[in-house]
């Protein structure tokens, strides 16, 4: 059994790395587009792969220690279904946000100022013409799909090793980012937004990226737990 400090250390390092890579990919895309006038960046697929693969690998790495949440929406889902207590839920989320903040400020220190300012350190925002309501709903739906899958392939897995399940969830996240990227930036994770937003002082529509993912994650976890979970039905 791992101690709570060890679990929090895993969540801190894992969330830091996911935010650093995913937000860093957006900064790299911007830098490449302006480098020598070539106009060739990573593109949406490259950005989605950076986010999804980093999440999958790091969730797998931290799975035996902390459960590999790396996302407050996942943690809230575990709390709603009584898999973690209130204190653990709050400490996990604070730790995840701290890791994300470190990632944001480290990117700010490393990336050229003109580059990170152009993309607000990778902080997502709503597309022109998309209002907060639909944006919140889209973030919520995409996060719900992700959390539902995470519960199926890691938390409540049957016949699938949790670490393999985490990698599968990372591939799903890549697909979800490709869907949401043009409209909301597809954060699907409040920590992914909070760290870069704090470091860049970019708070536009920030509430969308908290309410949508947290509500979607909680709803998906509750539905999975009530309808499909072997953990609840006693069939595990």
N, C-alpha and C positions, 0 to 999 in steps of 0.2 A: 504493500500500500504506500502510495506517495503522500507526503504531507501537503497541507494547504499552501505553504510557501513554495514548494516545488511545483505544484499545479499552477500557481499564479506566475511563476517564472516562465513556465512553458507557454502560457497564454500571452505573456508580455512579449517574449521573443518571437513567437509565431505570428502574432498580430502585427508586430513591428515589421517583420519581413514581408508579409503579404501586402501591407500598405506601401512599404518602400518600393517593392517591385511593381505593383499595379499603378500607383501614382507616378513612379519613376518612368514607367513605359510611356505614359502620356507626355511627360516632359521630354523624353527621348524622341518621341514622334514629332513634337514641335521643333526640337533642335534639328532633326534631320531634314525637315521641310524647309528650314531657313538656311541650311548649310550649303553655301555655294550656289544657291538658287536652283538646286536640282529638283526640289519639290517632292522627293521620294521619302516618305515616312514609313512608320510601322503599319499604319492603317488600322481600321477597326479590328481586323482579324488578329493582327499582332498584339494589339492592346488586350483583346479578349483572352488570347492564349496566355499572355503574361499574368493576368489576373487569375484565370482559372487553374492553370498549372501550378502557380505558386501556392494557391490556396490548397489544392489537392495534396501536394507533396508535404506542405507544412502541417496540414491537418493530420496526415498519416504519421508524420514524425512525432507530433505531440499527443496523438490519440492514446497511447498507453499511459500517459502521465496525467493529462488534464481532461481528456475526452476530445481534444482538438476542436474546440468551439471556434475561436478566433473571430467571433462575430457576436455582438450583443443580441442580435435577433435569434441566433441559435441558442444562446444562453437563456434568454427569456422563454423560448420554447421548452427547454428542460425544466425551468422553474414552473411554468404553467402546468406541466404534466407531473410535477412533484418528484422529478428525478434529481433536482438539487434544491437546497433550502434557500431562504431569502438572503441570509448572510453570504453564502457562497455565490449566489447570483449577483449580488451587488459588488462583491470584491472582484469577481471575474470581469464584470463590465468596466469597473474603474481601471483595472489592470489592462484590459484591451485598449481602452481609450488612451492610457498612458503610453503604451507601445506605439499607437498610431501617431500620437503627438511627437514622440521622438523621431519617427520616420519622416513626418512633415518638416520638422525643423532641420533634420539632417539633409534632406533633399534641398531645402532652401539654401543651406550652406554650401552645397556641392554643385548645384546646377547654376549655370549663368543666369543672372537676374532677368535679362530680357526674355529668356526662355521660360522660366517658371512664372513670371508675371503674366505672360501671354495666355497661359492655361491655368493660372491660379494654383500652381503646384498639383494639377490634376484634380482639383475639386470639381465635382460634377455640378451641372446646372440644367435647368429645363430648356428644351428647344424653343425657339421662337414660335409663338402661337399655341404652345402647350401651357395650360393653366395648372395651378397647384393641385386641384382636385384630381384630374386625370393622371397627373404625374405621380401623385401619392398612390393612386390606385394601381398604376402600372408597377411601381416599385414594390408595392405590397403583394401583388400577384406573383411577380417573378421571385420575390423572396420566399413566398409561401411554397412555390414549386421546389425551390432549393432546400428549404427546411424539411419538407415532406420527404424528399429523397434522402436527405441526411439521416433522418430517423429510420428510414427503411434499410439503408445499406451500412449504417454504422451503429447508431444508438440501439436499434432493435433488430440487428441483422440476424438472418437465419440462413446459414450455409455460406455466408460471405464474410471473409475476414474483415474486421473493421478498418484496417489500414488500406486494404484493397477498395473497400467501400468509400473511403475518403478520396482516393484517386478518382473513382467514378464520379463522386460529387464534384470534384474539380473540373472534370470534362463537362458535366452538366452546367456548371457555372460559366464555362466558356461559351456555351450555346446561349445561355440566358443573357449574357453581356452583349452578344451580337444582336439579340432582339431589342434590348432596351437602350443600347448605346446611342442611337440617333435621337432618342426622345428625352431621356433623363440622365444619360451617362452611366446608367446601370450600376449603381453602387451596391445595392442589396445588402448593405452593411453600414450601420451608423458610424462605426469606428473608421471605416474607409473614407468617410466624408469628414469626420470631425478633425482628424489630425492635419490633413492638408488645409482645411478651412481655417483652423486656428493659426497655422504658420503663415498663411497667405492673407489673412484677414478678409476672407471672401465668404460672406454669410448669406448670399442670395438664396432664397427658397430653402434654407437649411432645414426647416421643420419637415419638409417633404421626406427627407432622407432619414428621419427618425420615426415619424408616425407610420409611414407606409411599411418599412421593413419590420418594425417591432410588431405591428398589428398582424401583418402577414405571417411572420414567424410564429407568433402565438397561436393564431387560428389554425395554421397547418399542423402544428404539433398537437393541438387539442383534438383535431379531427382524426389524425393518425392514431392517437392514443385511444380515442373512443371507439373507433371502427375496426382498426387493423392490428393493433398492438398485441403481440403474444405476451408481452410483459404484463398487460392488464388482464388478458383472458386466461392466463395461467397455462398457456400452451407451450411456453418456452422450454 
